[in-house]
Amino acid sequence: MLAAPLNLAPRAPLRGPAGAPLPAGSQPAPGQIRVLIADDSAVVRGLVARWIGEAGFNVVGTASNGRIALEMMGRHDPDVVLLDIDMPELDGTEALPRMLAASPTLQVVMMSTLTTRNADISLKCLALGAVDYLAKPESNRGVTTSDAFRAELVERVRLFGGVRARGRRPAPVTAPPAHEPAAPMPAPAAPAAPVSRLSAPFTLRPKARPNTPRVLLIGSSTGGPRAVNEVLEKIGAATLRRLPTLIVQHMPPIFTAVFAEHIAARVGLPAAEGKADEPLQPGRIYVAPGGRHMGLVGGAGRDPVIRLDDGPPVNFCRPAVDVLFKDAAQIFGAATVSVILTGMGSDGTHGARALVDAGGPVLAQDEATSTVWGMPGSVAKAGLAQAVLPLAEIGPALRGLITGQPA
């Protein structure tokens, strides 16, 4: 939780898509994304509401705890809820399942300061149905001055709100109340209709089978934690014991260590952040540490070991999938098995090309089951994937490539 509120300038008015202020009581443009902010800090509520309004979205309300947020949902039918973890009366972990029960297509983004405890809770919330998490700066000054936090926040609202807003019929709403309601609100609105998503056309590569697979590579970002766990569970511990598994999941520091712990608990194999000069061992899972690139060095009679570096971001990411995939292509060649899972952007495409050129197979998650079809979509559209599969089929397909027995 953050400290006491700072003195703030008056909140910016709600704005339409073109940036013009909306008069009080006016109707938002059809399809405009509706956002509800739940955080116990008045500083965070005020700043986030201002940022979201200035970006052209409709802030339908702010709440200081989960109970008030649930009451507001029935009146305003938000597309996105920005949900703090630590709040009085009803915290984010308790409010999340109730929100999703009332509105199954609601897009909930968890917000928390960067601590081991909050990282653990955020990852558990992803398993419960939250679509993403966002690490808040640890102080009021950090919140007010962090351009990166603001940019990430606005991007998530645009991304997730756009998906849900397109899947529901526009309904009239008014500007948010000047104060938070205390009286009970009407029952939550009916769930929005499912969003239809069709994959863009792409060309598959001829099927390749690795020469005695020596390493499994996984790249993922937004929506990745749930996807990675499902893929590993469906590959199965018995198959994973045959070779080392290296994962690049776009995450901040602290989160990646906790993510590895969650993987170990789910899969039943040792998993941890990769360490510099650590040799690769079959049956172990290595997660790229947040804020550092993880690659490989080896060859010339030397067994492959992990390398870490603090070089500049690649594809705006650190760690970056491309860094690991390119190193693996040089060291293991065709003896790789790799997959790109859900995520924003195009990280992994250049690395996938290097793997394909070396003779290794690359799989990609399909659009319908991806939280965001950015990274896997980029690989598919570049013609680098030998299969584009629903999430449920990726684990069995990888198991078949590793064991040589078709799924």
Secondary structure as GFF3:
##gff-version 3
##sequence-region A 1 407
A	DSSP	beta_strand	34	38	.	.	.	ID=ss1
A	DSSP	alpha_helix	42	54	.	.	.	ID=ss2
A	DSSP	beta_strand	58	63	.	.	.	ID=ss3
A	DSSP	alpha_helix	66	76	.	.	.	ID=ss4
A	DSSP	beta_strand	80	84	.	.	.	ID=ss5
A	DSSP	alpha_helix	92	102	.	.	.	ID=ss6
A	DSSP	beta_strand	107	113	.	.	.	ID=ss7
A	DSSP	alpha_helix	116	128	.	.	.	ID=ss8
A	DSSP	beta_strand	132	136	.	.	.	ID=ss9
A	DSSP	alpha_helix	140	145	.	.	.	ID=ss10
A	DSSP	alpha_helix	147	165	.	.	.	ID=ss11
A	DSSP	beta_strand	215	220	.	.	.	ID=ss12
A	DSSP	alpha_helix	224	235	.	.	.	ID=ss13
A	DSSP	alpha_helix	237	240	.	.	.	ID=ss14
A	DSSP	beta_strand	245	249	.	.	.	ID=ss15
A	DSSP	alpha_helix	255	267	.	.	.	ID=ss16
A	DSSP	beta_strand	271	273	.	.	.	ID=ss17
A	DSSP	beta_strand	285	287	.	.	.	ID=ss18
A	DSSP	beta_strand	293	299	.	.	.	ID=ss19
A	DSSP	beta_strand	302	309	.	.	.	ID=ss20
A	DSSP	alpha_helix	321	332	.	.	.	ID=ss21
A	DSSP	beta_strand	336	340	.	.	.	ID=ss22
A	DSSP	alpha_helix	349	357	.	.	.	ID=ss23
A	DSSP	beta_strand	362	365	.	.	.	ID=ss24
A	DSSP	alpha_helix	375	381	.	.	.	ID=ss25
A	DSSP	beta_strand	387	389	.	.	.	ID=ss26
A	DSSP	alpha_helix	391	403	.	.	.	ID=ss27
###
